[in-house]
Each structure stands twice: as C-alpha cells, then as structure tokens.
Amino acid sequence: MGKQLTEMLKGTLEGIVLAILSGRPAYGYEITAWLREQGFSDIAEGTIYALLVRIEQRGLVDVEKVPSEKGPPRKVYSLDAQGREYLEEFWRTWSFLTERLEQLRKGGNQP
C-alpha cells in the first residue's frame, strides 16, 4: 500500500488538515503527531509545515503566535470562515468521489 497511499494522500492531505483544524486550533507538530497516531506514519513534519504555509497564504486559516516553553513562539492555526467553506467543498467532492468509486468497486455503472 505504501506508494499508492502516498500518492492518494497528496490529493487529500489539505482537506485532512483542514478537517483537523475544524475541531480545534493546533500547531504543526500536533497535527503531524495526531496523523501518525492515526496510522499515517510516513508523513514528514516538513510536509505538514509546507501545507500549513500554503493554506495560510490562501487565507484559509488564522494564525496566532503563542509563546513556547522551548524555543521560538509556536504558530497555532485555526480554521477561518473561508477555510470552513473550502472544507465543506472538500467534503462534497469527497462524497461524490467515494460514491462513484464504490459503484465501480461493486461493478455498477460500467460502460
């Protein structure tokens, strides 16, 4: 499953991170640790940080710098209104795709 999972994750990781942030604000390491706990052990921290920069630049999250006990302040990300709209669209698209894939898997609606 390794390479195939990695490729599929590339297309969905943004939605996954936004879904995590819809539950509560979090910083990059927290998100990475949670994903690893859920079985996504191959996700590199750098991948999450790069994604967070992208969604910040696109205006999907609010960022607050919070003092850290160790080192520089942490950037804590939370979903903003535009991010919530984007996440809703992600879930609609996800539902559409999973329904069609399930139909294919069961052998239905083939030409």
Summary of the structure (lengths in Angstrom):
residues: 111
radius of gyration: 16.3
end to end distance: 28.1
largest distance: 60.2
contacts: 270
relative contact order: 0.14
helix: 63%
strand: 13%
